[in-house]
């Protein structure tokens, strides 16, 4: 099975590479089409997308997850990354920012958990056949990230199936920052070399992770060198 993790920065590649934080305000223009054309030949079985636009002015009122899924012939599921009671859910642009899963096969189950702390709180749990995948986008604050990792440990520790935890961890210190989380869960990083994934123009920080339980055997891993987003995509092939 092939899994693709990709923070697509709402499809606003052009502006984002020039202005790291302001870029998210730009329009997608034709960038989403380029992302779709990049994904197609990879032929992933399941895709975890971080920073997806549900339908703001930025994406011409279209749900990007739905558009990509339709082009690939995948099922899809989307959720806002902010908790229902969050103030961000009431702001026009922010309330349409979220994460999504796309899958070739029928999605067996999905759950939306939310951290108690942080601006970005969603923990997206997806059940596919014999494997469960958790998708996260952790806080920019180190203290909040550590609290979120503690909460995440409690969530993943409840599963009795082979599982993967993936996402943009915003870990400024790379794997060192999640060392205790890895030790507590027994998860392993598919990227044995700790390659940087951000920024895509000149990668220096190891922010994006795919972690797996012992029952998941990784047969191949690579990071395609593309600048369609400010993050590089992560691709891994695995079997159970």
TORKOL-4160 file (C-alpha; in steps of 0.2 Angstrom, whole numbers, padded with zeros to 4 digits, m for minus):
240
<pt num="1" X="0000" Y="0000" Z="0000"/>
<pt num="2" X="0006" Y="0017" Z="m0004"/>
<pt num="3" X="0004" Y="0032" Z="0007"/>
<pt num="4" X="0007" Y="0050" Z="0003"/>
<pt num="5" X="0008" Y="0064" Z="0016"/>
<pt num="6" X="0007" Y="0082" Z="0009"/>
<pt num="7" X="0005" Y="0099" Z="0017"/>
<pt num="8" X="m0001" Y="0108" Z="0001"/>
<pt num="9" X="m0002" Y="0125" Z="0009"/>
<pt num="10" X="m0020" Y="0128" Z="0002"/>
<pt num="11" X="m0013" Y="0127" Z="m0016"/>
<pt num="12" X="m0006" Y="0144" Z="m0014"/>
<pt num="13" X="0012" Y="0139" Z="m0019"/>
<pt num="14" X="0017" Y="0155" Z="m0028"/>
<pt num="15" X="0014" Y="0168" Z="m0014"/>
<pt num="16" X="0019" Y="0156" Z="0000"/>
<pt num="17" X="0037" Y="0153" Z="m0006"/>
<pt num="18" X="0040" Y="0172" Z="m0006"/>
<pt num="19" X="0030" Y="0177" Z="0010"/>
<pt num="20" X="0030" Y="0161" Z="0022"/>
<pt num="21" X="0015" Y="0167" Z="0033"/>
<pt num="22" X="0006" Y="0179" Z="0021"/>
<pt num="23" X="0006" Y="0167" Z="0007"/>
<pt num="24" X="m0009" Y="0158" Z="0013"/>
<pt num="25" X="m0020" Y="0173" Z="0009"/>
<pt num="26" X="m0016" Y="0171" Z="m0010"/>
<pt num="27" X="m0028" Y="0162" Z="m0023"/>
<pt num="28" X="m0024" Y="0145" Z="m0029"/>
<pt num="29" X="m0024" Y="0150" Z="m0047"/>
<pt num="30" X="m0019" Y="0135" Z="m0057"/>
<pt num="31" X="m0008" Y="0128" Z="m0043"/>
<pt num="32" X="m0021" Y="0115" Z="m0037"/>
<pt num="33" X="m0021" Y="0107" Z="m0055"/>
<pt num="34" X="m0002" Y="0106" Z="m0054"/>
<pt num="35" X="m0003" Y="0097" Z="m0037"/>
<pt num="36" X="m0016" Y="0085" Z="m0045"/>
<pt num="37" X="m0005" Y="0081" Z="m0060"/>
<pt num="38" X="0010" Y="0078" Z="m0048"/>
<pt num="39" X="0000" Y="0066" Z="m0037"/>
<pt num="40" X="m0008" Y="0056" Z="m0052"/>
<pt num="41" X="0008" Y="0046" Z="m0057"/>
<pt num="42" X="0012" Y="0042" Z="m0039"/>
<pt num="43" X="m0004" Y="0032" Z="m0038"/>
<pt num="44" X="m0006" Y="0032" Z="m0019"/>
<pt num="45" X="m0018" Y="0021" Z="m0011"/>
<pt num="46" X="m0021" Y="0034" Z="0003"/>
<pt num="47" X="m0017" Y="0052" Z="0005"/>
<pt num="48" X="m0016" Y="0063" Z="0020"/>
<pt num="49" X="m0017" Y="0081" Z="0015"/>
<pt num="50" X="m0013" Y="0095" Z="0027"/>
<pt num="51" X="m0019" Y="0113" Z="0025"/>
<pt num="52" X="m0034" Y="0111" Z="0013"/>
<pt num="53" X="m0046" Y="0124" Z="0008"/>
<pt num="54" X="m0064" Y="0119" Z="0010"/>
<pt num="55" X="m0071" Y="0133" Z="m0001"/>
<pt num="56" X="m0065" Y="0150" Z="0003"/>
<pt num="57" X="m0062" Y="0164" Z="m0010"/>
<pt num="58" X="m0044" Y="0157" Z="m0011"/>
<pt num="59" X="m0050" Y="0141" Z="m0020"/>
<pt num="60" X="m0065" Y="0149" Z="m0029"/>
<pt num="61" X="m0077" Y="0142" Z="m0017"/>
<pt num="62" X="m0072" Y="0124" Z="m0021"/>
<pt num="63" X="m0068" Y="0111" Z="m0008"/>
<pt num="64" X="m0050" Y="0106" Z="m0013"/>
<pt num="65" X="m0051" Y="0089" Z="m0006"/>
<pt num="66" X="m0067" Y="0085" Z="m0016"/>
<pt num="67" X="m0059" Y="0092" Z="m0032"/>
<pt num="68" X="m0043" Y="0081" Z="m0030"/>
<pt num="69" X="m0053" Y="0066" Z="m0025"/>
<pt num="70" X="m0064" Y="0068" Z="m0040"/>
<pt num="71" X="m0049" Y="0069" Z="m0052"/>
<pt num="72" X="m0040" Y="0054" Z="m0044"/>
<pt num="73" X="m0056" Y="0043" Z="m0042"/>
<pt num="74" X="m0054" Y="0042" Z="m0023"/>
<pt num="75" X="m0066" Y="0043" Z="m0008"/>
<pt num="76" X="m0062" Y="0058" Z="0003"/>
<pt num="77" X="m0066" Y="0065" Z="0020"/>
<pt num="78" X="m0062" Y="0082" Z="0027"/>
<pt num="79" X="m0063" Y="0092" Z="0043"/>
<pt num="80" X="m0059" Y="0109" Z="0049"/>
<pt num="81" X="m0043" Y="0109" Z="0060"/>
<pt num="82" X="m0051" Y="0120" Z="0073"/>
<pt num="83" X="m0062" Y="0114" Z="0087"/>
<pt num="84" X="m0081" Y="0118" Z="0086"/>
<pt num="85" X="m0080" Y="0130" Z="0101"/>
<pt num="86" X="m0065" Y="0139" Z="0094"/>
<pt num="87" X="m0066" Y="0157" Z="0089"/>
<pt num="88" X="m0057" Y="0153" Z="0073"/>
<pt num="89" X="m0072" Y="0144" Z="0067"/>
<pt num="90" X="m0081" Y="0161" Z="0066"/>
<pt num="91" X="m0068" Y="0169" Z="0055"/>
<pt num="92" X="m0072" Y="0168" Z="0036"/>
<pt num="93" X="m0056" Y="0162" Z="0030"/>
<pt num="94" X="m0050" Y="0152" Z="0045"/>
<pt num="95" X="m0065" Y="0142" Z="0047"/>
<pt num="96" X="m0063" Y="0134" Z="0030"/>
<pt num="97" X="m0045" Y="0128" Z="0033"/>
<pt num="98" X="m0043" Y="0110" Z="0037"/>
<pt num="99" X="m0035" Y="0093" Z="0034"/>
<pt num="100" X="m0042" Y="0078" Z="0023"/>
<pt num="101" X="m0040" Y="0060" Z="0019"/>
<pt num="102" X="m0042" Y="0053" Z="0001"/>
<pt num="103" X="m0042" Y="0034" Z="m0002"/>
<pt num="104" X="m0044" Y="0022" Z="m0016"/>
<pt num="105" X="m0054" Y="0010" Z="m0006"/>
<pt num="106" X="m0070" Y="0013" Z="0004"/>
<pt num="107" X="m0067" Y="0022" Z="0020"/>
<pt num="108" X="m0072" Y="0010" Z="0034"/>
<pt num="109" X="m0073" Y="0023" Z="0048"/>
<pt num="110" X="m0068" Y="0040" Z="0053"/>
<pt num="111" X="m0067" Y="0050" Z="0070"/>
<pt num="112" X="m0063" Y="0068" Z="0073"/>
<pt num="113" X="m0054" Y="0071" Z="0090"/>
<pt num="114" X="m0048" Y="0088" Z="0096"/>
<pt num="115" X="m0034" Y="0093" Z="0107"/>
<pt num="116" X="m0038" Y="0104" Z="0122"/>
<pt num="117" X="m0024" Y="0116" Z="0119"/>
<pt num="118" X="m0018" Y="0125" Z="0103"/>
<pt num="119" X="m0025" Y="0134" Z="0088"/>
<pt num="120" X="m0024" Y="0119" Z="0077"/>
<pt num="121" X="m0033" Y="0105" Z="0087"/>
<pt num="122" X="m0039" Y="0092" Z="0075"/>
<pt num="123" X="m0033" Y="0074" Z="0076"/>
<pt num="124" X="m0041" Y="0065" Z="0061"/>
<pt num="125" X="m0043" Y="0046" Z="0063"/>
<pt num="126" X="m0046" Y="0035" Z="0048"/>
<pt num="127" X="m0049" Y="0017" Z="0047"/>
<pt num="128" X="m0045" Y="0008" Z="0031"/>
<pt num="129" X="m0046" Y="m0011" Z="0031"/>
<pt num="130" X="m0033" Y="m0018" Z="0043"/>
<pt num="131" X="m0024" Y="m0001" Z="0047"/>
<pt num="132" X="m0028" Y="0015" Z="0056"/>
<pt num="133" X="m0020" Y="0032" Z="0051"/>
<pt num="134" X="m0020" Y="0047" Z="0062"/>
<pt num="135" X="m0017" Y="0064" Z="0054"/>
<pt num="136" X="m0011" Y="0079" Z="0064"/>
<pt num="137" X="m0005" Y="0097" Z="0062"/>
<pt num="138" X="0003" Y="0102" Z="0078"/>
<pt num="139" X="0004" Y="0119" Z="0086"/>
<pt num="140" X="0018" Y="0132" Z="0082"/>
<pt num="141" X="0021" Y="0134" Z="0101"/>
<pt num="142" X="0033" Y="0121" Z="0108"/>
<pt num="143" X="0024" Y="0120" Z="0125"/>
<pt num="144" X="0007" Y="0117" Z="0116"/>
<pt num="145" X="0015" Y="0104" Z="0105"/>
<pt num="146" X="0021" Y="0095" Z="0120"/>
<pt num="147" X="0004" Y="0095" Z="0128"/>
<pt num="148" X="m0003" Y="0089" Z="0111"/>
<pt num="149" X="0009" Y="0075" Z="0110"/>
<pt num="150" X="0003" Y="0069" Z="0127"/>
<pt num="151" X="m0015" Y="0069" Z="0122"/>
<pt num="152" X="m0010" Y="0061" Z="0105"/>
<pt num="153" X="m0002" Y="0047" Z="0115"/>
<pt num="154" X="m0018" Y="0044" Z="0125"/>
<pt num="155" X="m0028" Y="0042" Z="0109"/>
<pt num="156" X="m0016" Y="0031" Z="0099"/>
<pt num="157" X="m0013" Y="0020" Z="0114"/>
<pt num="158" X="m0031" Y="0015" Z="0113"/>
<pt num="159" X="m0030" Y="0007" Z="0096"/>
<pt num="160" X="m0028" Y="m0012" Z="0094"/>
<pt num="161" X="m0024" Y="m0012" Z="0076"/>
<pt num="162" X="m0008" Y="m0008" Z="0066"/>
<pt num="163" X="m0007" Y="0011" Z="0064"/>
<pt num="164" X="0002" Y="0026" Z="0057"/>
<pt num="165" X="0003" Y="0043" Z="0064"/>
<pt num="166" X="0007" Y="0057" Z="0051"/>
<pt num="167" X="0007" Y="0075" Z="0048"/>
<pt num="168" X="0015" Y="0092" Z="0050"/>
<pt num="169" X="0022" Y="0091" Z="0068"/>
<pt num="170" X="0030" Y="0109" Z="0067"/>
<pt num="171" X="0044" Y="0101" Z="0076"/>
<pt num="172" X="0058" Y="0114" Z="0075"/>
<pt num="173" X="0071" Y="0102" Z="0083"/>
<pt num="174" X="0066" Y="0088" Z="0071"/>
<pt num="175" X="0065" Y="0070" Z="0079"/>
<pt num="176" X="0073" Y="0076" Z="0095"/>
<pt num="177" X="0057" Y="0085" Z="0099"/>
<pt num="178" X="0046" Y="0069" Z="0098"/>
<pt num="179" X="0059" Y="0057" Z="0106"/>
<pt num="180" X="0048" Y="0054" Z="0121"/>
<pt num="181" X="0033" Y="0052" Z="0111"/>
<pt num="182" X="0042" Y="0039" Z="0100"/>
<pt num="183" X="0048" Y="0030" Z="0116"/>
<pt num="184" X="0031" Y="0029" Z="0124"/>
<pt num="185" X="0022" Y="0023" Z="0109"/>
<pt num="186" X="0035" Y="0012" Z="0101"/>
<pt num="187" X="0032" Y="0020" Z="0085"/>
<pt num="188" X="0046" Y="0022" Z="0072"/>
<pt num="189" X="0050" Y="0036" Z="0060"/>
<pt num="190" X="0050" Y="0030" Z="0041"/>
<pt num="191" X="0063" Y="0043" Z="0038"/>
<pt num="192" X="0078" Y="0035" Z="0046"/>
<pt num="193" X="0089" Y="0049" Z="0040"/>
<pt num="194" X="0079" Y="0063" Z="0047"/>
<pt num="195" X="0078" Y="0072" Z="0030"/>
<pt num="196" X="0072" Y="0090" Z="0031"/>
<pt num="197" X="0055" Y="0094" Z="0022"/>
<pt num="198" X="0054" Y="0113" Z="0024"/>
<pt num="199" X="0055" Y="0124" Z="0015"/>
<pt num="200" X="0054" Y="0115" Z="m0001"/>
<pt num="201" X="0065" Y="0128" Z="m0010"/>
<pt num="202" X="0080" Y="0124" Z="0002"/>
<pt num="203" X="0075" Y="0111" Z="0015"/>
<pt num="204" X="0082" Y="0114" Z="0032"/>
<pt num="205" X="0069" Y="0108" Z="0045"/>
<pt num="206" X="0062" Y="0091" Z="0048"/>
<pt num="207" X="0044" Y="0096" Z="0051"/>
<pt num="208" X="0034" Y="0082" Z="0043"/>
<pt num="209" X="0033" Y="0064" Z="0049"/>
<pt num="210" X="0026" Y="0047" Z="0045"/>
<pt num="211" X="0027" Y="0036" Z="0061"/>
<pt num="212" X="0022" Y="0018" Z="0061"/>
<pt num="213" X="0018" Y="0004" Z="0074"/>
<pt num="214" X="0029" Y="m0012" Z="0073"/>
<pt num="215" X="0016" Y="m0022" Z="0063"/>
<pt num="216" X="0018" Y="m0010" Z="0049"/>
<pt num="217" X="0033" Y="m0014" Z="0038"/>
<pt num="218" X="0040" Y="0000" Z="0027"/>
<pt num="219" X="0047" Y="m0006" Z="0010"/>
<pt num="220" X="0051" Y="0010" Z="0002"/>
<pt num="221" X="0052" Y="0029" Z="0007"/>
<pt num="222" X="0056" Y="0045" Z="m0002"/>
<pt num="223" X="0053" Y="0063" Z="m0003"/>
<pt num="224" X="0050" Y="0069" Z="m0021"/>
<pt num="225" X="0059" Y="0086" Z="m0024"/>
<pt num="226" X="0045" Y="0097" Z="m0029"/>
<pt num="227" X="0041" Y="0115" Z="m0025"/>
<pt num="228" X="0022" Y="0114" Z="m0028"/>
<pt num="229" X="0020" Y="0119" Z="m0009"/>
<pt num="230" X="0032" Y="0126" Z="0004"/>
<pt num="231" X="0033" Y="0108" Z="0011"/>
<pt num="232" X="0040" Y="0093" Z="0002"/>
<pt num="233" X="0028" Y="0078" Z="0001"/>
<pt num="234" X="0032" Y="0061" Z="0010"/>
<pt num="235" X="0029" Y="0045" Z="0001"/>
<pt num="236" X="0030" Y="0027" Z="0008"/>
<pt num="237" X="0026" Y="0010" Z="0003"/>
<pt num="238" X="0021" Y="m0002" Z="0017"/>
<pt num="239" X="0013" Y="m0019" Z="0021"/>
<pt num="240" X="0006" Y="m0027" Z="0036"/>
